[in-house]
Amino acid sequence: MTNTKGHRPDYAFVICVVLLTIFGLIMLSSASSDLGKSKFNDTYYHLKHQIFYGLSFGLIGFFIFSNFYYKNLKKLAVFLLITNIILLILVFTPLGVSYRGASRWLNIGPFSVQPAEFLKLSFIVYMAAWLSGKKFDRQTSFFKGLLPFMAVSGLIAFLIFLQPATTIILIILAAALIVYFMSGAKISHIAGIILLGIIFFAVLIYSSNDYRLKRIITFLNGGDKQSSAYQINQSKTAIGSGGLFGTGFGKSTTKYKYLPEPIGDSIFAVIAEELGLVGALALILTFFILIWRSFAIAKKSSDQFAKLTVIGFTSIIAIQTFIHIAAISGILPLTGVPLPFISYGGTSLAVFLTMAGIIGNISKHT
């Protein structure tokens, strides 16, 4: 009989999750203080909002799924994905909320959630369940594996693109492709998907002639430092001014007047400015240990569903962390992707903590 209680979880992984979450709240209190004071006359407005709407639900998700035997998720995989797709569609109804031309949020009672964030859970769980099923030819069959994978991925990509949220599509589909590859898919199928994906996004971005194309042109050509390249220029200035040890906690000079989105997609620049190279490297090291321990958990697992689930979740954390830091440092085009566990966003924090709870539960049964 399977022991559903398991043994002790991977403490190194859990400690990293705790450290990142606490650090995120501390840095958010600094990055958002001036913004909260000017907009809401409350220095800790964004911090309180993050704790109430993100941390509280995230801790609930973490503790529930830390003790919810992970194999039961396999039975819920289809239901979770269908529910998530319905929520994505509801974004375009009167229940949806638009902000700055984007329709990414959904009002559910007193709460506002971002359904696309939930896909990081539901789609990965679905993929892991589907690929670990009894029909093992799904990994190698064109009609039973590749076509269904592309059909579901295409539907999800279409719904998210309408919001629009291009980078979220890339993160989720890249993680799903890694899961597909690790399940034993043919290299030719993976290569074909990557090639089609590159062509699709290139045509999409080039023909759209909107902010996505402008960001790429700005990245390649430099752009105007007072308009299209303003944010990345200010981010680099903030990172550079931090030096080795930083200007000190709460002493960033760019986060209010000069740096756009200091609590979201620019928060790493605030961290680098206030804590310097040493603080930034310490944060990156913590993410590295978290990712390393997660892959170690996947490697030790003898259950295919558990292995693929952890690989998918870890891929999302790794890809999103890399994109955020690389984009705000000028290595990649600016994307607007939040830093996992750190950036402002209740739905994002709740999802990542729930994800961590599932990984922790799996680590107890490896």
Phi, psi and omega in degrees: 000138181287133177278105183282349178274325178072195179247198181292144179286175176287104186293328178298318177297312182298317180298319179298318178298315180297314180298315181295319181294314179295316179299320179299318179293320179296313182289329177294323178298326178281312184295333186257356188300308180293321181295315179296322180294318184285324184269324187235004183056035180215108183303326185254024182301307184292325178295314179296322178296319180294320180292316185287314186266338182252300184296315183299311179289328177294319178293323176298313178297320181297311184287325177296309185279347171291334183246359178268111185309120191303330182295337177292337177296329181299324180288337183262358189303310182295317179300317181297317181292316180298317178299318180295320179296320177298318178297322178296322178290322181295340178301331183266011176258178177302343177285342181284156180237128179257142179213122181055041176081002180250138178249081186243353188243156182225129178274119176238097185063231180277000185252149175242121184238161179246098185304328181299329179295324181294338178297335178297336175267302190295318183290321179292317178298319178297313180299317180296319180292317182295318184278346178257010179289182183288337181274084187287349179285358176297330181290330187244342183281138178289314185278325182268345182241296187296311182297313176300321178300315181290327180293311180293317178298320179296319178297314180296316179298320180297314182293322180286325180296327180294341186293316352264154177209071188299317184293326177298321176301312182299317182295310184294314182289326177295317178295319179296323179293323177296318177299316179299316179295315182290343178282347179114020180294156179291141178300323181296323178292317180296315180297320178296319179296316180298315180298314178297322179296316179297315180296315182300310183290326178295314179295318182298311182291319182294321183280340184285326178055040180240204185299330181295316179293320180297322180295321180290317178298319178298319180296319183282323187253351180099312177073178180277123183294346179259359180224268187295327182258014185297311185296313182293327178294317179292325178296316178296321178298316180296314180297317180293323183287347179288334180061214184279316185244001175085171180276348181112148182301128179082001186253021176295135180261354184254343191294337183257303187276332191243327188265113177293146177051053182293340181264354183242256186282000176245011187294332178296327178295321177296317179299313181295324180289316185278329183249354176074188181298322181298314180294319180296318180292325177296320177295314179298320179297320179296317176298319181298316180295319178301313181292319179298313180295324179296314178294328177295322177297316179297318182295324182283340185285134178267353181266124184297320180298315179297315181301311183291326178296312180295319178299317180295312180298316181295322178298319179297314179299314182294313182296314182293322178296315180297315182297317180299308184293318181293320182292317183284346177264357178089009180278329177236163174300148180300134186238330184082024181270130179288155178274122183308135179071350189247307186294158177292136180152106184297314181298317181299312181296317179299319181293314182293324177291321176296318177302317179295324178297319179294317178298318178299320179296317179297322180296335179284346184243015178262000000 
